[in-house]
Amino acid sequence: MAHHRQRRGSDRVIGSEAQLLEQFKVSRTVLREALLLLEQWQIATQRRGNGGGVLARRPELSVVARTVSLFLECEAVKSDQILDARILLEESCLD
């Protein structure tokens, strides 16, 4: 079943709780716990009532930076590797 995705401001409706339960085939408890985690990371929110649903949000830069930082730390990426990647990214932006 295809779900219609619509925007509200910078948020995008990704479905109702019922639609997400059907799509991911998980229990209501698992879905709600996942949504709580996404809300803590400020990348999703829930609106209850008519016209409500789960909304994906554009994350704040600080949230993205924290996530990337954790990833790089877990992968044991060295500072010289980060500098090399930065140079490549900057060069590609100039093209």
N, C-alpha and C positions, 0 to 999 in steps of 0.2 A: 504494500500500500504506500503510495507516495504521499508525503506530508507537504502541505503548502507552508512555505516559510515567508513570513512577512516581517517588515521592519517597523519598529516604533522608536523614532529618534535614532540613536546609535545602537539600540538593542535590536536583536533579531529573534522573533518567536521561533523556537525550534519544535514546539509541540506541547500538547497538554500532558499531564501526568499519565493519563490513560494511554495516549498514543505512544509515549516513551516506554511504558511498561510492555506494551505489545511489541514495539520495535526491538527492544533489547532482551525481552524474555527473562526479566529478573523480577524478584519480589518487590513489593512496594517499599519494604524496609531497606533493601539494597539501593533502590533508586533514590529514596529520600536521603540516605547517607551520602551517596555520591553527589547529590545536589547540594547538600550542606558543605561538602568539601569544595565544590566549584564556587559556591557563594563566598567561602572564606578566602579563596584566591581571587575573588572579585571578577570572575569571568562568566558568571551566570547568576540569575535571580529568578524567583518565582513570583508570579502575580496571581492571586486567587480571584475567583469570581468570574462573571461573564466577560469574555474577551481576554481572560487571563491565560496563563500557561508558563512554560519555562522559556526564559529569554537568555540568549547568549549575549554577552557584553564585550565590547572592545576593552581589553585589559589596559590598565594604567602602565606607563613605562616602568615604574618601580616594580610592578609585579613581574613583568617580562624580564627585567634585569635580574631579579632575585631567582627566577626559574633558570635562566641561562647560567647564572653563577653556580647554582647547585649542580646543574648538569656538568659544567666544566670541572668542578671539584670532584664529582663522582667518577668522571672519566680520567682524572689525573692529567688534565691538559696543562702543559707548561706555558709560562708567560711568553716565551719566544714563539711558540706555536700560535698563540693568540695574536701577537704582533704580526706574524706572517699573514694570518687570515685577515686581519684588519687592512693591511696593505692591499691584498687582493681585492677586498670589497671596495675600498676607496678607488682603486684603479678601474674596477668595473663600473662604478658610478660615473666616472669621467667619460666613458665611451658613449 
